[in-house]
Amino acid sequence: MAGVRVTRRVLQVGVGLLVAAAIAYALWPQPVPADFGRVVRGPLDVVVEEEGKTRIRERYIVSAPLAGRMQRITLKAGDPVVAGKTLLATIEPGDPALLDARAVAEADAKVKAATAAVEQTEPQLEQAKVALDFAQSQYKRIKQQIERNVSTQEDLERVEMLVRSRSEELRSAQFARQIAQFELELAKAALPKSAATSDSIATQWRVEIHSPIDGRVLRVLHESAGIVTPATQLLELGDPTDLEIEVDVLSSDAVKVEPGARTLLVHWGRDEPIEGRVRLVEPSAFTKISALGVEEQRVNVIIDFTDPAAKRESLGDAYRVEARIVVWHADAVLKVPGSALFRHEEKWSVYEVVAGLARLRPVEIGHRNDLEAEILSGLAENAVVILHPSDRITDGTRVEAR
């Protein structure tokens, strides 16, 4: 009997211990599940991201050089044109009464104005050539200095951007001279026609307008046959492969953008981004109403493509793109996911995971973007932090990885 009582007592004690353990386990605080991140060292980019659109760098409006009856234009938007070969439009004489002394004087004045325009392009073209030669000599000098460890790679990139910019200026000056020369030839062609005095002579002449550039027809502005007056716009021409990007940004962001800044163009229709460089930040802002009805001061930023045209064959004029302009970059900084940061007592803070417990850590941050932030003090490399901390987490809370 004594043995039975002992056994019963042992069972009662054991059951009691089990119940006590179950109650203690139920009352013991359970770890709060959370997402963990890590403090790492790596590259960090601070960007200005805005929508923009492509535009043809150089476009040309073909206009009627004199009054007359124009034949119907058969070209369509997208048709290729060759400089000096593709016939754009034909103008025949209209009312012979219009071929008077005043018309002759006007035609002669147009020839003189066109001649002056050609002469004005000469110094601009020469200046662009000199500027390009100087930029190329600087590039060679910096490259030699890098070989002797005198200059940095950043200096080389800066002068490369200068060479690219001067090359574009030279090409623009050459284009302007080509157009001015075309205008002069067109004015000279119209002069003898305006001097015709008899109906028999007037009915024999016609002015044929050929393309001044290589490219494509962008728009047909006056397609139907009929009487046209001088300066009537007929077609718009351009080279769809010669594109640049126009992005309007807030003026507060524009002050951070510098010429030569690296740019990534995304969401343009394909997954692979396109590289670009900022060529110009326009000096004048304009007012734009936002989608919320707020007046904003915006500034146009002009970006050149650096990737070859073959990589963006499907892009055309006025296509939408998203531009990410890099305004600050570092190759190796201590950084933390931005979702780990929160404000505590007017200071930036994070929860660091130490031995399974969340510990509040005030931190000092530097540059940041939408995803990451630079850590100046308060955390060490490889520290584990809590992402998106909830209100269930306080200093000392036991946590576990979700």
C-alpha angles and dihedrals in degrees: 000000000000090000091051091052091050092050091049091050091050091050092050092050091047093050090048092052091049092051091047091049091050091050092047091049092049092050095043110104110256120223113263111237113236142162114257130211134180136233107236139172117239147107121320129193126193109202141184107220122197140145118259142165137232122245135183109257097219122025129172132207113211111212135185109266094208143359120284146104111301122208118230114281110236098188119105133205108281097028113134120243131197122210112257094358112063112083108225104176143347123217121197127190118283123189108356088213088073091062093084135132092276091055090050091050091049092049091049090050090051090054091052092047091049090049090052091049090054091049091050091057093058098073091041091053092047091048091051091051092051092048091051093048090051092049091049091050089051090051091053091047094049090047091054091047091053089055087055091044091244098118131038133238088250090061090052092050090049094052091044088058089049091053091049091049093048090048090054091049090052092049090049091050091050090050091050091051091048091052093046090051090050091051090051093051091048092050091049090049091053095047100075090042091056089052094061111119108181131061092235092056094041093055092054099059130078134170117229115199115207128191114276094202144032112253140073140300107263099182138356104223099179113023107157125083116253147100115321130189127217113287093021105154111239110168141358116223133188146140110263091199092059098077138158131181127242115202123177113209134178112277089237088059094040092066088062095052117090130190109266094033113150114248134193118206112207139170091034094133102287134067097238113083122228123230122232142163130222110249102175142009105201112236095223127067129207136205119255130179112231125220088263092055095255120141111237133184108230133186127204116236116196117211129192123210114244096182115084120269090246089070092058103034093137094056117101140175118310094007117156120247137165115234125205106195114196109224096169133020137177128177100211122022132145104253140176131198109270091228089068093063125092137158118260121173090345092305133103111253143170137195110244117201110231119173091337094309128110110238122192111235123185109214138189114226132197126185118003142178133191093287110027142026133206114246114216097173142347101060137061128221115277092020113149116233135183118252119217094358112209128217088260089072121081134156107302098017114146109240138182134193112272 
